[in-house]
Amino acid sequence: MRLLPESATRDATLLLWSRGLRAFGDGFISIVFPAYLIARGFDALEVGVLATATLLGSATITLVVGLIVSRFPRKRLFATLSVMMIATGLAFALADGFWPLLIVAFVGTLNPSAGDVSPLLPLEQSALSETVADKDRTAMFARYSLVGSLAGAFGTLASGAVDIVGSRVTAVGAMQAMFVAYAAIGLAAMMIYRRLSGGLDHRQSGHAVPLGPSRGIVLKLAALFSLDSFASGFFVQALLATWLFDRFGLSVATTAQIFFAMSLLSALSYLLAVPLARRIGLVNTMVFTHLPANLCIMAVPFAPDLTVAIALLMGRGLLSQMDVPTRSSYVMAVVTPAERPAAASVTAVPRSLAAALSPSIAGWMLTLSPFGWPLVIGGFLKVIYDLSLLGMFHRVRPPEERAPVPTDSGPKPAVTETVPRR
């Protein structure tokens, strides 16, 4: 397998580097975040509320970015959000008390989940789709997801340094140092964004292009993705780690190793998604790999011991993320090139808003019962999402699948253009 698709430009490499750095930071923050709050004396409900604040804040910022993306150079937006990432890491390390932390969580860029809910995501995805030809789009997004998963895996593993450093200083002090490291990653990402070519900014100049012929498709996808994200919020990585701490009495280092292994399996799934999508299609790949993954997460609370629970989590890790590169590629494929930035934002904002609602509910449920009801409820909602996606979009196919145009009774896919190499 080539490192990058043949039609990829230099900007694609830079975007992969920025994705990897951010994912590494999100990886250790998703573990340190709940451990830090627990060490500061907060309970599961307060952890859930703070996780909700981070997701809600990300959704708000993403909405603002979506509204102004056509008015400012994309590189300037990248730089601004990088500065916010730096400020967030430093502020969270210094803030004290629930309310100051709540404010920082809302206005900052912390990510308590294993996936990317950052406002940088739609910016990167719309830019990435302009760095390759249509035929290589899914492969490019698979590599983008692969880099994020691998970097996130090593990030979760790096969170185990808290136990090592904590033997020399206080545990809280060690975790505060991790937030400073998160700020340093924001600085490194900003340096990478500065090297992006001016061509990406040129595509954003001129008159704003709202959603046009693809509006109906994008809004339906946004609604379905919101359901999926709402379900995922019941077991964001920070809350799943909290449940594992409570249920099995795991240490931060052990939990980090579990999530590291899950991330490695997810990375493998990204590579498998590309040939599978070429064989059975993007929508079928999303649905038929997601369904068994959801059954695995629903079964975790019923596991009689840690070994079975880990096996189920590993099974989910291998299957649950095949829909990530295929979903991103699908959204970029069924809209016109001019609509891609708007489509990326419109599908991202409702997802973030929906994901922001469920962690607080899950945290409250964990205070009532240690059983793990959030995993059962979230998995069940994801099954509904999968079946709905299949029913509504199995006929709407991207250009590279060379499917016949659907009948008048269903939505028609937009025609995309092949992006020339620069």
N, C-alpha and C positions, 0 to 999 in steps of 0.2 A: 504494500500500500504506500502510495506517495505521501510525503509529509504534508503537502498542500496540493489541492487540485491544480491541474495544468493551467487553468485560466486565472488563477489567483494573482493578485497584485501585492506589492510591498505593504500596502495598508492592511491587508489581511493578516500578515505576520505581526504587525504592531498591535492589532486588535486582539489577536490571540495572546500576546504577552500581557496586555492590560487585563484581559479576562482571567488569566492564570494568577496574576498578583492579587486581584480583588478576591478571587475564590479562595486563595490561601488565607487571606485575612478573615473572610467569612467563616472558613472552616474552623479556625481556633476560637473565634469569637462565639460561634454557636454553642461551644462547649463551656468556654470560660464565662459567658454571659449568665447562665443560670447558676453555675457554681459560685460566681462572684456575689450574686444577689443572695443566695442561700447563706454564704459566709457572712454577709452583712446583716443577716437576721430576718430576711424577707421570707414569707411563706409562698406556697404554690400559687395561690390566688394573685398575690402581688407580682410574682414572676410572670404570670399569664397576662396581667394588665400591662406590665412594662413591655412584654413581647408584642401585645396588641398595639401599643403606642408606636413601636418602631415600624410595624407594618403599615399602620394608618398614616404615619408621617411620610413613609416612602411613597405611598399612593398619592398623597397630596402633592409632593414635590414632582412626581412623575406627571401628574395632571398639568401642573404649571409648565413643565418642560414641553409637554405636548402642545400647549397653547402658543408657546413662543418659539418653537423649534424653527419655524420658517422665517423668523424675524432677525435671528442672530446666527453668526457663523457657528457651525457645529463644534468646531475646536474650542470656541469660547465657552460653550456650555459644558464640554468635557472638563475644561480647566476649573470652572466654577464649582462643579460637583466634586471635583477632586479636593478642592480647598475645604468644602463642607465635610468630606471624609476625614481630612486631617484634624479639623476642629472637633469633630465628634469623638475621635479617639482620645484626644487630650482632655476634653470636657468630661467624658465618662470616667476617666481615671481620677479626676479631681473633685467631681461633684459628690455631695454627701446628703443623705436623706432621700426619702421616697419621692417627694415632689420635684426637687431639682433633677433627679435621675429621670423622672417621667418627662420633664421638659426636654432634656437632652435626647431622650429616646425618640420623642416625636419629631423634633426639628433636625435630627441627625440622620446618619446613613447606616446605622447598625442593622445587621441582618441576623435574626435569631433562627433562621431556617437553613436547611441544607441547600435549597435552591437559591437562585438569584432573584431577589425582589427589589434590587436597587433601581433608582431612576436612571442609572447609566445603562441599564439593559436595553430599553427600546432604542436609545441612541446608538449603541453598539450594533444591535441587530439590523437596523435600517442601513447603517454604514456598511456592515459586512455583506449585505445582499448586493451592494454596488461594487464589490471587489472581485466577483466571479461571474461567469456566464450561468445562464439558467440551468444547464445540464449538470453543473457542478455545485449547485446551491445546497442541496441536501447534504452532500459530502462535506461542504465547507461548514455547515452548521453542526454536523456530527463532530468535526474536529474542534469546533468552538466549544461544544458541550463536553467533549473528551478532556480538553485542557482544563476546563472549569472543574470537572469531577476529580481529575488526578490532583490538581493543585489543592482543591478542597479537602481531599483525602489526607494529603500531607499536612494540611493546616490543622485538621482535627488531631492528627498524630502529634503535631507540635504542641498542642494544648497540654499534653502530658508533662511538658517542661515545668508546669506549675508545681507539680509534686516534687520535682528535683530542686527547683529554685526555692520552693517553700520550705525546704529543710534547712535553708540558710537564713531566710528572712521570713516574715509573716506570710501566710497564704494570701491574705488580702493584698499585700504589697506585691507579691509575685504576679497576681492577676492584674493589678493596675499596670504593671510593666507590659503586660500583653496588650492592653489598650493603647499604650504608647507605641508599641510595635505596629498596631493597626494604623495609627496616624502616619507612621513612617511609610507604610505601604501606599497610603493615599498620595504621599509626596512622589513616590516612585512612579505611580500610575500617571500622575500629572506630567511628569517628564516624558513619558511615552506618548501621551496624547499630543504633545507639542510637536512631535515628529510626523504626525499624519499629514498627508499631502493636501494641498489647497484644493484639489479636485473635489474632495468630499464637501468642502464648504461651498464650492461653486454650485453643486447640486441643490443646496439648500437656499440659494439666493433667489431673488425674484419674488413673484407673487405666491402667496400661500395657496396650496392645492388641497382643499378639503376632500373628504371622502365623497366620491361621486358614484360611478356605476357599481362599485363594490360595497356600498354602504350597508345594504341588507345582509350580505354575507358576513361582513365584519361585525355588525351588531349581534348577530346570532352567535358567532364564534365567541364574542366577548361575554355574552350571557353564559354560555356553556363553560368557558374557561373560569368564569367567576365561581360557578358551582364547584368545579374541581379545586380551585384555590381555597374556597371556604372549607371544603372537606380536608384539604391538606393542613389547614391551620389547626385542626384538632390534634395533630401530632407533628408540629414543627420540631426541628431537631432539638431545640432548647427544652421543649416540654417532654419530648420522648426521653431525653437524657434525664430530666427530673424524675420521670416515672421509673426509669431503670435504677436511678440512685435509691429511690424509696422502696421499690419492689424487691430488688436483689442486693441492696447495700453496696453497689459498685463504687470504686474510686474513680476520680477524674481520668487517670491514666488508662484504666481498664475500659471505661466507656469510650475514650478516644480511640482505642484500638479496635473496638467493635465498629464504630462509625468509619474508621479508616478502611476496614475490610469491606464494608458496605459500599463505600465510595469507589473502591477498586472494581468491584463487580459492576457498579453503575457505569464506570468508564468502559468496561468491556461491552456493555449493552449498547453504548453509543456506536461502536464500530459495527456491531451486528445489525443495528437498525438500518444502515445504508443498503446492504444487499437485500435485506428483507423488504424494505420499502420498494426497491426496484422490482421485486418479484410479486408482491401482493398489494402494493399501493400505500400511500402515506396514511390515509385514514384507517385502513385495516391494520397497519402496523401499530398505530396509536392505540386502537381499541383492544386487539387480540393479545397484546402483551401487558396492557394495563389491568385487564380483568383478573387474571390469576395473581398479579401483584397485590391487588386490593384484598383478595381472599386471604392472602398471607398475613397482611397487617391486621385483619379482623380476627385472625386466629391467635395472634401473639398473646393477648391477655389470658387465653385459655391454656397457655403452655404450662405444663406441670413443673418445669425447672428451667434454669438459665440456658442449658444446652439447646433445648427445643426452641426457646424464644429466639436465641441467636440464629438457629437454622432458618426459622421463618423470616427473620429480618434479612438474612443473607439472600433468601429466595426473592424477597421483595426487591432488594437492592439490584439483583440481576435483571429484573423485568420492568420495574416501575419507571425507569428513566428512558426507555426506548422512545417514548412519545415526545421527549424534549426537543431533539433536533428535528424530528419529523413535523412536530407542531410549528416550530419556528419557520421551517422551510415552507410549510403549507400556507401559513398566513401571508408570507411574502410572495407566494406563487399565485394566489387567487385574487390578488389586487394588481392594479397597474403600477408600474415603477413610481409614478408621481404620487401615488397614494401610500406608499410603503411607510414613510415616517409616521403619518397619521394613523395608519392601521396598527403599527407597532405600539403606539401610545394608547390608542383606544382599547386594544385588547389587554394591555398591561395594567392600566389604571383600575378598571373594575376588578381584575384579579387581585391586585394589592388591597383594595378596599374590602373585598370579600374575605381575603386571608386575614385581615386585621380583626375581624369580628370573632372568629372562633377560638383563638388562644385563651382569651379571658374566660369563655364558657368552659373550655377544657380544663383550665386551671381551677375553676370553681368546682367542676365535677371531681377533680382529683382530691380536693379538700374533703369531699363528701365520702368518697370511696377510693381505695387504692387499686381496685380491680382493673382499671384501664378502659372504662367505657368510651373515652374519647377515641381510642383506636378503632373500636367496633363501629361507632357512629360515623366517623370520618371515612372508614373503608366502605361502608354501605352507601354513603352519598356519592363516593367515587364510582361505584358500580352503576348508579343511576346516570351519572355523567357519561360513562362509556357507552351505555346503550343508547342514550339520547344522541350522542355524537354520530354513532353509526347510522342511526335511523335518519338523521337530518342531512348528513353530508356524504353518504357513500356514493352519491352520483356526481358530486362536485369535485372534479379531479384537476390537478395542475397540468400545465401544458406538456411537461415531459412524459406524462403517462399516456399521452396520445389517445385519450378516450373520446368517444363521440360526444358532441355537444348535447347536454341534457334536454329533455323535452320542455315545453313551455310551462309545465306544471311545477317545475323545480327551478332553483336559482342557477344561473349560467356562470361558469368561471370566466374571469376577466382574462384578456390576452396580455401576456407579459412579453417584454422585449429582451433580447439577448444583450447583455452588457458587454460592450467591446473592451478588449484589453487596453489598458493605458500604458 
